[in-house]
């Protein structure tokens, strides 16, 4: 048994940890059935070699009898700032025998205010007057170009170690001696800047040299003072009126001495090639203005900067994975549409930017790139971008072969129009560069149906495109906000596809910081444009997501940091709705947003979520040992449930409104008397059947649709909806070329064409929340209701529809989990993998319990099988860790 995947604060080998007591995690792998950890020992030292010397360890837990592998808290000595710590974990197996070991490292950031010597610097308008970019309809309508900042310094000997700590009010690219530092994009990202601003840590040891050196940076507006959201006011209304930079280079020498180079009044600034840059509007680059060597020692022409602030402010070490370029997508088709004008198709709706190779452009020749998600009559459809221009322009320097790649903007696009290009454009002259927070993608689902596989691909690409700084609603138009409901609905699917633990935990701090003094969450986080109390299902994300991160990743800290806000939200709703029907203080009350051919009563949806948030807050209180509050919340939940039944549930099991979503909420959230549950399921099924197996659910209901049907014996309808290809359905958009999830079922239809451009995104992950069901039931990977972080697996493959096989795998917090099934010649074969330390209940659907075999032997006999029981639809096997192959007579599968 071997530990692997060692992490500190949910990241591997993080540089710049800001937690004073970081948590350590590892996973386990073994080929042996029944393997489990019985004890561990963690040792730590400041040098790798010292891990083998007991006298030089700074922390040694000794052997601890424990099965814990997830987020084990550091309880060693107080950590120093800017220090690398190496750590090693040794594990013992279930017999008490010594097993494997592995080691990793982390490095602390600047943990204390006194560690910072840097001041905020920016443009001094008295020294460098306002520089207006060329008057051109294709450029972003911005007030001033980005900052080009630089400071020279001298080193009298080679450094032993050097770290750059940097951030910006805006977005920045650091440079050292003419070389870009790191690979983070759009750093420092977007947070509630008044409460928290991230800084990044870079290892720059190899970029320094004895003698003259130059530290430099380009700083653009970004979220700080660029266009954000759909608020028509000038962007400076949100955070500030100009970008700024703060950085500190710490150089350590072999003799223990240190040299610090920090931002201060000695820095200089000058304009550069990037004349304008905005996340929504695009970027304008005039390569004629590029000064070769501007970011190296000896470059002339820099004017003094202004010191804007001597206090660093609320700086926090970046706690999750930065935005990076993660993929390059080549062009698949280039079509000439006029002289020097081309429309390029990348075959996939992506989020990022374009890299264009320009050949033979004369000096001063301007090339324009326009971005769009979809075509209309062969031309780019840009009406749905609203006020976002999404236009990048490049003025050539006349150097023969030039490469244009914007740095401070991001677009959602599948198609690009290249205009005014000299010469011919080849497909290999362009590449789409995909940007998102670089969280590890840890899950995979596939099956025998190509349309369902395309659906899974669309879901994954939607996640990539909208997990940029915050979980956004869409990446293309003038919005791109962190809508809470979208995130809470999609979080279960997101955590199947990728490890979103650090990303969502970091964003939740913005959710909590955005809560008003009365306890109301807001619709979006960070709070921009939407300043009133959140709507039902939107504000409830402040309860649901922390609970989800506890269940999936075992993150107790996120519960601890969110609990008071969770409780305040429930009390806020209760205070304004003492009759326990949530009808007052409902914010914008979006209801089941964008449902089709149905309208769920808003108070039904709101009261269902009031019950759900109260229930989950009670469970969180129990986990945290706040038992009195848990009891009070359970009592409140019971009263809300009774009020829901009394107000909205009929004696025949009907629910007010009679919509699919109304029934789904009542069934999923346990808001029906048990005796009426079958009748409610019947009403739900009847509504679907009368529509020829079409859905009506919007953002809220769609996540519950297939899971509720499958849980209540109507998997046939769940599969019918999954395979539906007529409007409205997932298959309809796929049949019409979708490569991401659309915002609306009717984004484009045969009968009506495009929906209103006022709100019509073609990359919007919410309706892709069915992805969780693909993993949990179609393939079969789930966990028991009382389980945390997949310790107790519930493996329930559900053959159905037109599938002949399906399989999924996940790299969970405890290790690798897999489940898959196939049916051939009347036999079902199920293969599963259970990581060490975990147990599983595996359900094999079969009409013949006696036919069940594990690896060819009767199911009750093989090692690792703890028990075999029959259930209504087959056989249940209780398993220890290991890999298993089970066969049986296949069930009847609905065509």
Buried (B, 14 or more C-beta within 10 A) or exposed (E): BBBEBBBBBBBBEBBBBBBEEBBBBBBBBBEBBBBBBBBBBBBBBBEEEBBEEEEEBBBBBEBEEEBBBBBBEBEBEEBEBBEBBBBBBBBBBBEEEEBBBBBBBBBBBBBEEEBBBBBBBBBBEEEBEEBEBEEBEBBBEBBBBBBBBBBBBEBEEEBEBBBBBBBBBBBBBBBBBBEBBBEBBBBBBBBBBEBBBBBBBBBBBEBBEEEEBBBBBBBBBBBBBBBBBBBEEEBBEBBBEBBBBBBBBBBBBEEEEEBEBBBBEBBBBBBBBBBBBBBBBBBBBBBEBEBEEBBBBEBEEBEBBBBBEEEBBEBBBBBBBBBBBBBEBEBEEBEEBEEBBBBBBBEBBBBBBBBBBBBBBEEEBBBBBBBBBBBEEEEBBBBBBBEBBBBBBBBBBBEEEBEBBBBBBBBBBBBBBBBBBBEEBEBEBBBBBBBBBBBEBBBBBBBBBEBBBBBBBBBBBBBBBBBBBBBBBBBBBBBBBBBBBBBBBBBBBBBBBBBBBBBBBBBBBBBBBBBBEEBBBBBBBBBBBBEEBBBBBBBBBBBBBBBBBBBBBBBBBBBBBBBEBBBBBBBBBBEBBEEBBBEEBBBBBBBBBBBBEBBBBBBBBBBBBBBBBBBBBBBBBBBBEBEEBBEBBBEBBBBBBBBBBEBBBBEEBBBBBBBBBBBBBBBBBBBBBEEBBEBBBBBBBEBBEEBEBBBBBBBBBBBBBBBBBBBBEBBBBBBBBBBBEEBBBBBBBBBBEBBBBBBBBBBBBEEEEBBEEEBBBBBBBBBBBBBBBBBBBBBBBBBBEEBBBBBBBBBBBBBBBBBBBBBBBBBBBBBBBBBBBBBEEEBBBBBBBBBBBBBBBBBBBBEEBEBBBBEEEEBEEBEBBBEBEEEEBBBBBBBBBBBBEBBBBBBEBEE
